[in-house]
Amino acid sequence: MPCGEDWLSQPLGIVQGFFAQNGVNPDWEKKVIEYFKEKLKENNAPKWVPSLNEVPLHYLKPNSFVKFRCMIQDMFDPEFYMGVYETVNRNTKTRVLHFGKYRDVAECGPQQEVDMNSPRTTTLERQTFYCVPVPGESTWVKEAYVNANQARVSPSTSYTPSRHKRSYEDDEDMDLQPNKQKDQHAGARQAGSVGGLQWCGEPKRLETEASTGQQLNSLNLSSPFDLNFPLPGEIGPACLVKVYEDGDCFKVNDILELYGILSVDPVLSILNNDERDASSLLDPMECTDTAEEQRVHSPPASLVPRIHVVLAQKLQHINPLLPACLNKEESKTCKFVSGFMSELSPVRAELLGFLTHALLGDSLAAEYLILHLISTVYTRRDVLPLGKFTVNLSGCPRNSTFTEHLYRIIQHLVPASFRLQMTLENMNHLKFIPHKDYTANRLVSGLLQLPSNTSLVIDETLLEQGQLDTPGVHNVAALSNLITWQKVDYDFSYHQMEFPCNINVLITSEGRSLLPADCQIHLQPQLIPPNMEEYMNSLLSTVLPSVLNKFRIYLTLLRFLDYSISDEITKAVEDDFVEMRKNDPQSITADDLHQLLIVARFLSLSAGQTTLSRERWLRAKQLESLRRTRLQQQKCVNGNEL
């Protein structure tokens, strides 16, 4: 390993060292953060840190240094904790000063007790976030992070990365390893020195906690311990994240990469009224909470572990094939970007060919799909989100598996996505809008609580005749609101609260969509494969993994490129628009100019050009002309509006 293991396995020992050297001088906290920052800069050190996304919780050592890639689903009220406190030995009356940062439970030996009246005690505040794995994260993203991680787990386990998914879906591994589960909890309560692992609790309590955790994992989503994932079928741990610095810099739905200290102390699991006496070990203010709020805010640590954050970074993207921060002027990042941009043209050509095959030979639809996949809201003017490019792909065959397989292709290209099957059943019964539960004092998630740059594919081909009830009407309105304004109005009962978003929406439909769209392109298949599944599978299998990775880098990287239009080209575009209005004043409007500028923007970026050229402007006009002509032809064939 490139660095010593103490900071990974016993980070609290490191913290204790800085605290002992500096005492109550607050500089010790800054020194701790600097120490871990420097450690993570060493030789691929982040790859040696175990990740809660990949390693099952029962393989991780309590109080060890871990990382977690997650989305902030909810932000709880700030909580108070003892920043510094003093213990007294009942026999010798010896007094010892302790730090409370990065801990949930006061460190107190068998003969020690906390002196609550000590003048040296300081009370501080920390933020608490409820974090979940990134909703809709693609399988290839998870696998790339797993393959890159070189973390070593306890030698007593038989952990292999390929087994991580199973451990989140059922408890077979837990049942096979009861002793390891006990060891995990035994290490959670520390007595004496920080480095020591003396157990000072009751073994019976320990076994009860382990078995309770197993029972809770089998609860369904309607239980009081609903993990509150926005999307159905998600797996992985949810965590209560304790943030000490810069908590105000983060907001709900941000994607974070956290480095911190894992806390799974059994005393945190306050499940029933007969265990309320244990709350005396926690913050006294929590005793005033309702029972429901306490169950939600203090779930079993075996189900919802705690992470005390040492370092937190807001992620621009979750694509593991790119540098984490693309805005930095670091030589390594610049070299990567310039190297990839130099070979952009063949990558675009190959991607266009790949998507043309996926769209059954329709190269025009493939062009627009590329523009859609690299689109992003680059700014907001008043309430108008600029850069959104929602595409309605009409002409999709009804009662076919085409849309399902097209989504599978998109899943292989983008880091996070979700396919919403727009059936009457789903529209009337699914929860789209997050809402505030005041009894439990938490934000209950909905399908539209998604992080930036998620690809949302709405499959309208599944919509059948029937009646939308009131929730269904509200859900359709929420989708329209998302598409038009790139915002979701969360329901706080007494008022609505706007949450801006940046979600790429692709609508597949037979005719024109019921939902608004920035651009409608009618699919014109050049071939109809007899077996759609075999066709799409063979398409995916013929693409080399290295080429697929280039597609993934291409689609993520181009979202972050700057773009501008020179004064000369601006004047040429204005003159061109005036000429177009003269030739066809009825059909050319200001909205058409806006659409042309958006198409020209993403067409330029798709070719790696950060300024608009005359050539790209003419190509954008050509594409728009072909798209409009196709829609008119289809309208004439069907005799009705598409």
C-alpha positions in Angstrom: 0.0 0.0 0.0 1.3 3.5 -0.8 0.8 4.8 2.6 0.5 3.7 6.2 -2.7 1.9 7.3 -3.3 3.8 10.5 -5.2 6.7 8.9 -7.4 4.2 7.1 -8.1 1.7 10.0 -7.8 4.1 13.0 -8.5 7.6 11.9 -9.8 8.6 15.3 -6.3 7.8 16.6 -4.9 10.3 14.2 -7.5 12.9 15.4 -6.7 12.1 19.0 -3.0 12.8 18.3 -3.7 16.3 16.9 -6.2 17.0 19.8 -3.6 15.9 22.4 -1.0 18.2 20.9 -3.2 21.3 20.6 -5.7 20.9 23.4 -8.7 23.2 23.1 -6.9 25.4 20.5 -9.3 25.2 17.5 -6.3 24.9 15.1 -6.2 21.1 15.7 -9.4 20.8 13.6 -7.8 22.5 10.6 -4.6 20.3 11.0 -6.8 17.2 10.9 -8.4 18.2 7.7 -5.1 19.2 6.1 -3.6 15.8 7.2 -6.3 13.8 5.4 -6.1 16.1 2.4 -2.4 15.4 2.0 -2.9 11.7 2.6 -5.4 11.5 -0.2 -3.0 13.3 -2.6 -0.5 10.4 -2.3 -0.1 7.9 -5.0 -3.7 6.8 -5.9 -4.6 6.9 -2.2 -8.4 7.5 -2.8 -8.5 4.0 -4.5 -7.3 2.5 -1.2 -10.2 3.9 0.8 -13.1 1.4 1.2 -16.3 2.7 -0.4 -19.8 2.1 1.0 -21.0 2.0 -2.6 -19.0 -1.2 -3.2 -18.2 -2.9 0.1 -21.0 -4.3 2.1 -21.4 -2.7 5.5 -20.6 -5.9 7.5 -17.2 -6.1 5.9 -16.2 -2.6 7.1 -14.4 -2.0 10.4 -16.3 0.5 12.7 -14.6 3.8 13.1 -12.5 3.3 9.9 -12.0 5.8 7.2 -14.4 5.3 4.3 -15.8 7.1 1.3 -19.3 7.3 -0.1 -20.7 8.6 -3.5 -24.2 9.8 -2.9 -27.0 12.3 -3.4 -28.4 14.5 -0.6 -32.0 13.3 -0.4 -32.9 15.4 2.7 -31.3 17.9 5.1 -32.3 17.5 8.8 -32.2 20.2 11.4 -28.7 21.0 12.8 -27.8 19.1 15.9 -25.7 20.1 18.9 -22.9 17.9 20.2 -20.1 18.2 22.8 -17.1 19.5 20.9 -14.9 19.1 24.0 -15.9 17.3 27.2 -14.2 16.1 30.4 -14.5 12.7 32.1 -13.7 11.9 35.7 -12.4 8.6 37.0 -14.7 7.5 39.9 -11.9 5.9 41.8 -8.8 8.1 41.2 -10.7 11.3 40.4 -8.4 11.8 37.4 -9.8 14.1 34.8 -9.3 13.6 31.1 -10.2 16.0 28.2 -11.8 14.4 25.1 -12.9 15.6 21.7 -16.5 14.9 20.5 -16.0 15.7 16.9 -16.4 12.7 14.5 -18.2 10.7 17.2 -21.8 9.8 18.0 -21.2 8.5 21.5 -19.1 9.9 24.2 -15.9 7.9 24.8 -16.0 6.8 28.4 -14.1 4.0 30.1 -15.6 1.5 32.6 -14.7 3.6 35.7 -15.2 7.0 34.0 -18.2 9.3 33.8 -18.8 12.5 31.8 -18.7 15.6 33.9 -21.6 17.5 32.5 -20.9 20.6 34.6 -17.3 20.9 33.6 -16.4 24.5 32.7 -14.1 23.1 29.9 -17.1 21.5 28.1 -18.0 23.2 24.8 -21.1 22.7 22.8 -20.9 22.9 19.0 -23.3 22.4 16.0 -23.1 20.1 13.0 -25.3 19.6 10.0 -27.0 16.2 9.3 -27.8 15.1 5.7 -29.7 12.0 4.7 -27.8 10.7 1.7 -28.7 7.9 -0.7 -26.7 6.3 -3.6 -27.0 8.3 -6.8 -30.5 7.5 -8.2 -30.4 5.7 -11.6 -26.7 5.2 -11.6 -25.8 3.0 -14.6 -24.3 -0.4 -14.1 -21.2 0.4 -16.1 -20.5 3.3 -13.7 -20.8 1.1 -10.6 -18.6 -1.6 -12.2 -15.9 1.0 -13.2 -15.7 2.3 -9.6 -15.5 -1.3 -8.3 -12.7 -2.2 -10.6 -10.8 1.0 -9.8 -11.1 0.5 -6.1 -8.1 -1.3 -4.4 -9.3 -1.1 -0.8 -8.2 -3.8 1.5 -10.8 -5.1 4.0 -10.3 -7.0 7.2 -8.3 -10.2 6.6 -10.9 -12.2 8.5 -13.5 -11.6 5.7 -13.7 -13.2 2.3 -14.8 -10.1 0.5 -14.8 -10.1 -3.3 -16.2 -7.1 -5.2 -18.4 -9.3 -7.4 -20.5 -10.2 -4.3 -21.4 -6.7 -3.3 -24.7 -6.5 -5.1 -26.0 -9.7 -3.5 -25.3 -8.5 0.0 -27.6 -5.5 -0.5 -30.4 -7.6 -1.9 -30.6 -10.3 0.7 -29.0 -11.3 4.0 -27.5 -14.6 3.0 -23.9 -13.3 3.7 -25.1 -11.9 7.1 -26.5 -15.3 8.1 -23.4 -17.2 7.1 -21.1 -14.9 9.1 -22.8 -14.2 12.5 -19.4 -14.0 14.2 -18.1 -11.3 11.9 -21.3 -9.4 12.4 -20.7 -9.5 16.2 -17.1 -8.5 15.7 -18.2 -5.5 13.8 -20.4 -4.2 16.6 -17.9 -5.2 19.2 -15.5 -2.8 17.7 -18.0 0.1 17.7 -17.9 1.0 21.4 -14.4 2.2 22.4 -13.1 2.5 25.9 -9.8 3.9 27.2 -7.5 5.1 24.5 -8.9 5.8 21.0 -6.8 3.2 19.4 -7.9 0.4 21.8 -10.9 -1.8 21.0 -12.1 -2.7 24.4 -15.7 -3.8 24.6 -17.6 -2.3 27.6 -21.2 -3.1 26.6 -23.4 -6.1 27.1 -23.0 -9.0 24.8 -26.7 -9.7 24.9 -27.5 -6.3 23.7 -24.9 -6.8 20.9 -26.6 -10.0 19.6 -30.0 -8.4 19.8 -28.8 -5.5 17.6 -27.4 -7.9 15.0 -30.5 -9.9 14.7 -32.7 -6.8 14.7 -30.7 -5.4 11.8 -31.3 -8.6 9.8 -35.0 -8.4 10.4 -35.1 -4.8 9.3 -33.4 -5.6 6.0 -36.3 -7.8 5.0 -38.9 -5.0 5.6 -40.8 -3.7 2.6 -40.7 -0.1 1.4 -43.9 0.8 3.3 -42.3 0.1 6.6 -41.3 2.9 9.0 -37.7 2.2 7.9 -38.3 3.0 4.3 -34.9 4.0 3.0 -36.6 6.7 1.0 -34.8 6.1 -2.4 -36.4 8.3 -5.1 -36.4 5.4 -7.7 -37.9 1.9 -7.3 -35.5 -1.1 -7.3 -32.5 0.9 -6.0 -30.0 -1.0 -3.8 -27.2 0.1 -1.6 -26.9 1.8 1.8 -28.5 5.1 2.9 -26.4 7.1 5.3 -26.8 9.8 7.9 -24.0 12.2 7.1 -22.6 14.5 9.8 -21.0 17.6 8.3 -18.8 19.9 10.4 -17.4 22.4 7.8 -19.1 24.4 5.0 -22.5 22.7 5.5 -24.2 25.8 3.9 -22.4 25.1 0.6 -24.5 22.0 -0.1 -28.2 21.7 -1.0 -30.7 18.9 -1.6 -30.0 16.8 -4.7 -26.3 17.7 -4.8 -24.0 14.8 -5.7 -21.2 14.4 -3.2 -18.1 12.3 -2.8 -17.6 12.1 1.0 -14.5 10.9 3.0 -15.1 10.4 6.6 -15.3 8.1 9.7 -17.8 5.3 9.7 -20.0 5.1 12.8 -22.1 2.0 13.5 -22.4 2.1 17.3 -25.3 -0.2 18.4 -26.4 2.4 20.9 -27.6 4.5 18.0 -30.4 2.0 17.3 -33.3 3.3 19.2 -36.2 1.2 17.9 -38.9 0.8 20.5 -40.3 2.7 23.4 -38.7 0.3 25.9 -35.3 1.4 24.6 -36.0 5.1 25.1 -33.8 5.1 28.2 -30.8 4.7 25.8 -31.6 8.2 24.5 -30.0 9.6 27.6 -26.7 8.8 26.0 -27.6 11.0 23.0 -28.5 14.6 22.7 -31.1 15.5 25.4 -33.0 17.6 22.8 -34.0 14.4 20.9 -36.2 13.3 23.8 -38.7 16.0 22.7 -39.1 14.5 19.2 -42.2 12.6 18.3 -41.9 8.8 18.2 -42.2 8.8 14.4 -39.5 11.5 14.0 -37.2 9.6 16.3 -37.6 6.4 14.3 -36.8 8.3 11.0 -33.9 10.4 12.4 -32.4 7.7 14.5 -32.7 4.5 12.4 -30.7 1.4 13.3 -27.0 1.9 12.5 -26.9 -1.5 11.0 -29.4 -0.3 8.4 -28.4 3.4 8.1 -24.8 3.9 9.1 -23.4 7.3 10.1 -20.5 9.0 8.4 -18.7 11.8 10.1 -17.3 13.9 7.2 -13.7 14.9 7.2 -13.7 16.0 3.5 -16.6 16.5 1.1 -16.5 17.4 -2.6 -19.5 18.3 -4.7 -19.2 16.3 -8.0 -19.8 17.9 -11.4 -20.4 14.4 -12.8 -20.2 10.7 -11.8 -18.5 9.5 -15.0 -15.5 7.4 -13.6 -13.7 7.7 -17.0 -13.1 11.4 -16.6 -11.3 13.6 -14.1 -13.6 14.4 -11.2 -13.3 18.2 -11.7 -13.2 19.4 -15.3 -13.0 23.1 -14.5 -9.6 22.9 -12.8 -6.6 24.2 -14.7 -4.5 21.3 -13.6 -2.0 20.0 -16.1 -3.3 16.5 -15.8 -6.9 17.5 -16.5 -6.0 19.8 -19.3 -3.8 17.1 -20.9 -6.7 14.6 -20.7 -9.2 17.1 -22.3 -6.9 18.3 -25.1 -5.9 14.7 -25.9 -9.5 13.6 -26.2 -10.5 16.6 -28.2 -7.9 15.9 -30.8 -9.6 12.6 -31.7 -13.2 13.9 -31.4 -14.1 13.7 -35.1 -13.8 9.9 -35.5 -15.5 9.4 -32.1 -18.5 11.4 -33.3 -18.7 9.6 -36.6 -18.6 6.2 -34.8 -21.3 7.3 -32.3 -23.5 8.6 -35.1 -23.2 5.2 -36.9 -23.9 3.4 -33.6 -27.0 5.4 -32.8 -28.2 5.2 -36.5 -28.3 1.4 -36.1 -30.0 1.7 -32.7 -32.7 3.9 -34.4 -33.2 1.3 -37.1 -31.2 3.1 -39.8 -32.5 6.7 -39.3 -29.4 8.9 -39.4 -31.4 12.2 -39.0 -32.9 11.0 -35.7 -29.5 9.8 -34.6 -28.1 13.4 -35.2 -30.8 14.8 -33.0 -30.3 12.2 -30.3 -26.6 13.2 -30.1 -27.6 16.8 -29.7 -30.1 15.8 -27.0 -27.6 13.7 -25.1 -25.0 16.5 -24.8 -27.5 19.2 -24.0 -27.5 20.9 -20.7 -29.0 24.0 -19.0 -26.0 26.4 -19.2 -27.8 29.4 -17.6 -31.2 30.8 -16.6 -32.6 34.1 -17.9 -35.3 35.1 -15.4 -37.3 31.9 -15.2 -36.3 30.6 -18.6 -33.7 27.7 -18.6 -31.4 28.1 -21.6 -29.9 25.0 -23.1 -32.6 22.5 -22.4 -33.4 20.3 -25.4 -36.2 17.9 -24.8 -36.7 15.7 -27.8 -40.0 13.9 -28.7 -39.1 10.9 -30.8 -42.4 10.1 -32.5 -43.2 7.3 -34.9 -42.1 4.6 -32.4 -43.8 1.3 -33.0 -46.6 0.6 -30.5 -46.7 -2.7 -28.7 -43.1 -3.3 -29.6 -40.0 -3.7 -27.4 -38.2 -1.0 -29.5 -38.4 1.7 -26.8 -37.3 -0.7 -24.1 -34.2 -1.6 -26.1 -33.5 1.9 -27.1 -33.4 2.9 -23.4 -31.0 0.0 -22.8 -28.7 1.5 -25.4 -28.9 4.9 -23.7 -28.2 3.3 -20.3 -24.9 2.0 -21.8 -23.9 5.5 -22.7 -24.9 7.9 -19.9 -23.9 7.7 -16.2 -27.5 8.0 -14.8 -30.9 7.4 -16.3 -34.4 6.3 -15.6 -37.2 5.0 -17.9 -40.7 6.1 -16.9 -43.3 3.8 -18.3 -46.2 6.1 -18.9 -49.0 3.7 -18.2 -52.3 4.8 -16.7 -51.5 2.7 -13.6 -48.2 4.4 -13.1 -49.5 7.9 -13.8 -52.4 7.4 -11.3 -50.5 5.7 -8.5 -46.8 6.6 -8.5 -45.4 9.5 -6.4 -43.7 11.9 -8.7 -43.4 14.9 -6.4 -41.4 14.8 -3.2 -43.4 16.0 -0.2 -42.7 17.0 3.4 -43.9 14.6 6.1 -44.3 16.9 9.1 -45.0 14.1 11.5 -41.7 12.4 10.8 -40.0 15.8 9.9 -38.5 14.5 6.7 -38.8 15.0 2.9 -40.4 11.9 1.4 -38.9 11.3 -2.0 -40.6 11.1 -5.4 -39.6 9.9 -8.9 -38.6 13.4 -10.0 -36.1 13.9 -7.2 -33.2 13.4 -9.5 -29.7 14.9 -9.6 -28.4 17.1 -12.5 -27.6 15.5 -15.8 -29.9 12.5 -15.3 -31.4 11.1 -18.6 -35.1 10.7 -18.1 -36.8 8.6 -20.9 -40.6 8.8 -20.9 -42.1 5.9 -22.8 -45.5 7.2 -24.0 -46.1 4.2 -26.3 -47.4 2.3 -23.3 -50.2 4.8 -22.7 -53.6 3.2 -23.2 -57.1 4.6 -23.2 -58.6 5.4 -19.8 -59.2 8.0 -17.2 -56.5 10.0 -15.4 -57.6 10.6 -11.8 -56.5 13.6 -9.7 -53.0 12.3 -8.8 -52.5 11.3 -12.5 -53.4 14.9 -13.6 -50.9 16.3 -11.1 -48.2 13.9 -12.3 -48.7 15.0 -15.9 -48.5 18.6 -14.8 -45.3 17.9 -12.9 -43.7 16.3 -16.0 -44.8 19.3 -18.1 -43.4 21.7 -15.5 -40.1 19.8 -15.5 -39.8 19.8 -19.3 -40.8 23.5 -19.8 -39.1 25.2 -16.8 -36.6 22.6 -15.6 -37.9 22.8 -12.1 -39.9 20.6 -9.8 -42.3 22.1 -7.2 -41.9 20.1 -4.0 -45.0 19.8 -1.9 -44.6 21.3 1.6 -48.4 21.0 2.3 -48.9 24.7 3.0 -46.8 25.9 0.1 -44.9 24.7 -2.9 -41.1 25.1 -3.1 -39.3 25.3 -6.4 -36.2 23.1 -6.9 -34.4 23.9 -10.1 -33.1 20.9 -12.0 -31.1 20.0 -15.1 -32.6 16.8 -16.5 -32.5 15.6 -20.1 -35.9 14.4 -21.1 -36.5 12.1 -24.1 -40.1 11.2 -24.9 -40.8 8.2 -27.1 -44.3 8.1 -28.6 -46.3 6.8 -31.5 -47.9 10.2 -32.5 -47.1 13.6 -31.2 -46.5 13.5 -27.4 -49.1 14.8 -24.9 -46.2 16.5 -23.2 -44.4 19.6 -24.4 -41.1 19.2 -26.2 -38.5 21.5 -27.6 -38.1 19.4 -30.7 -40.1 16.6 -32.4 -38.4 14.2 -34.7 -40.4 11.5 -36.5 -38.7 8.2 -36.7 -38.3 6.8 -40.2 -37.0 3.2 -39.8 -35.0 1.9 -42.8 -35.2 -1.6 -41.5 -37.5 -3.6 -39.3 -35.6 -6.4 -37.6 -37.6 -9.7 -37.1 -36.3 -10.0 -33.6 -35.7 -6.7 -31.9 -33.9 -8.1 -28.9 -31.4 -10.1 -31.0 -30.8 -7.1 -33.2 -30.1 -4.7 -30.2 -28.0 -7.3 -28.4 -25.8 -7.9 -31.4 -25.4 -4.2 -31.9 -24.1 -3.8 -28.3 -21.9 -6.9 -28.6 -20.2 -5.7 -31.7 -19.0 -2.4 -30.1 -15.6 -2.8 -28.5 -15.5 -1.8 -24.8 -12.8 0.8 -25.6 -15.0 2.4 -28.2 -18.0 2.4 -25.8 -15.9 4.1 -23.2 -15.0 6.8 -25.8 -18.7 7.4 -26.4 -19.2 7.8 -22.7 -16.4 10.3 -22.3 -17.6 12.2 -25.4 -21.2 12.6 -24.1 -20.1 13.7 -20.6 -17.2 16.0 -21.6 -19.0 18.1 -24.2 -21.6 19.2 -21.6 -18.8 21.2 -19.8 -17.3 23.0 -22.8 -17.7 26.8 -23.0 -19.4 28.2 -26.0 -19.6 31.6 -27.6 -20.8 33.4 -30.8 -18.6 36.1 -32.3 -20.0 39.5 -33.3 -19.4 38.8 -36.9 -21.4 35.5 -36.8 -24.1 37.2 -34.7 -24.6 39.8 -37.4 -24.7 37.1 -40.1 -27.3 35.1 -38.2 -29.5 38.2 -37.8 -29.3 39.0 -41.5 -30.0 35.4 -42.3 -33.1 35.4 -40.1 -34.4 38.7 -41.7 -34.0 37.0 -45.1 -35.8 33.9 -43.9 -38.7 36.0 -42.6 -39.0 37.8 -45.9 -39.2 34.5 -47.8 -41.7 32.8 -45.4 -43.1 35.4 -42.9 -45.9 33.0 -41.8 -43.9 30.0 -40.6 -40.6 31.6 -39.3 -40.9 33.1 -35.8 -38.7 34.2 -33.0 -39.1 30.8 -31.5 -37.8 29.2 -34.6 -34.7 31.4 -34.4 -34.2 30.3 -30.7 -34.5 26.6 -31.8 -32.0 27.1 -34.6 -29.5 28.7 -32.2 -29.9 25.8 -29.8 -29.4 23.2 -32.5 -26.4 25.2 -33.8 -24.9 25.4 -30.3 -25.0 21.7 -29.7 -24.1 20.9 -33.3 -20.9 23.0 -32.9 -20.1 21.4 -29.5 -20.7 17.9 -30.9 -17.9 18.6 -33.3 -15.6 20.0 -30.6 -16.0 23.6 -31.7 -16.6 26.1 -28.9 -17.6 29.0 -31.3 -20.3 29.1 -34.0 -19.0 29.0 -37.5 -20.8 29.8 -40.7 -20.6 26.2 -41.8 -22.2 24.9 -38.6 -25.0 27.5 -38.8 -25.8 26.3 -42.4 -25.7 22.7 -41.2 -28.2 23.5 -38.4 -30.5 25.1 -40.9 -30.3 22.1 -43.1 -31.1 19.6 -40.2 -34.1 21.7 -39.1 -35.3 21.9 -42.7 -35.1 18.1 -43.1 -36.9 17.6 -39.7 -39.7 20.0 -40.6 -40.1 18.5 -44.1 -40.4 15.0 -42.6 -43.1 16.1 -40.1 -45.1 17.8 -42.9 -44.9 14.6 -45.1 -46.1 12.5 -42.2 -48.9 14.9 -41.5 -50.0 14.7 -45.2 -49.9 10.9 -45.0 -51.9 10.6 -41.8 -54.2 13.5 -42.5 -53.8 14.8 -38.9 -51.4 16.7 -36.8 -48.4 14.9 -35.4 
